[in-house]
Amino acid sequence: MRKKDELAEGAKGCLGKAKNDEMLFILRAQDVSAPKVVLHWIAKNFENTPEDKLREAFECALEMRNYHARKKAD
């Protein structure tokens, strides 16, 4: 999900659903390893995740792969 869309979702989005004391790990499209990490998540969760969620993750990985300003993680 794009940052602007997540912020617009408010409490309905991923960040809004997280508990205040819950740890989060964020992947950014600029990180060259991000698409592979998402694909790994898909592979590990393939059997127990709804198809629409898997499809969303795959589309995210594709967009990350094509992001114009990719670089190694900071």
N, C-alpha and C positions, 0 to 999 in steps of 0.2 A: 504494500500500500504506500502510496506517496505521502510524504509528510503532511502536505496541505489537506489531503483527504482524511488522514488519521485525526488531525486536529479538528476538522469539521465534524467528524463523527462524535466527538466528545465522549460521553460515558458509554456509547455503543461500540466504540472501536477497541482495538486490542489494548491500548494503553489505559483506556477508561475502565476496562474490565479487570485489569490487574489490581490486586490488593495493594494497599499503601506500603506494606512491608515485603512485598514480593520482588525477588530479584528478576531483572530483565536483561537480555542480551540482544543488542540491536545490530543487524547487518546493514551496511550501507552499500548502495550500488557502486560507489566509487572503488570499493575494495575488490581487487581482482579475484579473490577467492570466494566472494559471496555467492555467485551462482552455483558453484560446486557444493558449497555448504547446504544450500537450499535443495539441490538435487539429492544430496546424501540424506537429508531429512525426509524427503519424499520416499526414498527407497526404504528407510527404516520404519516408516509409518504407513506404508502402502496397504497393508492388510487391515488396519484398524481405523482408517480415516475416511470420512465421506469423500466421494469422488469430486464434488465441487471444491472442497478445500485443497485436494491434491492438484486439481486443475489450476486453481488460483496460485498455488505455490509454483507450479511449473511456468505459468505465464510471468510470474514475478522473476524467476530465474532467467528467462529469456530476455526480459527487459533489462535486468541487471547486466547480462552479458553484452548487451548492445549500448550500455550507457556510455556517453561520449567522454567522460572525464575519469576513466578508471586508472587506479594506481595501487601500489602496495599499501597495506594497512599502515596507519600512522602509529 
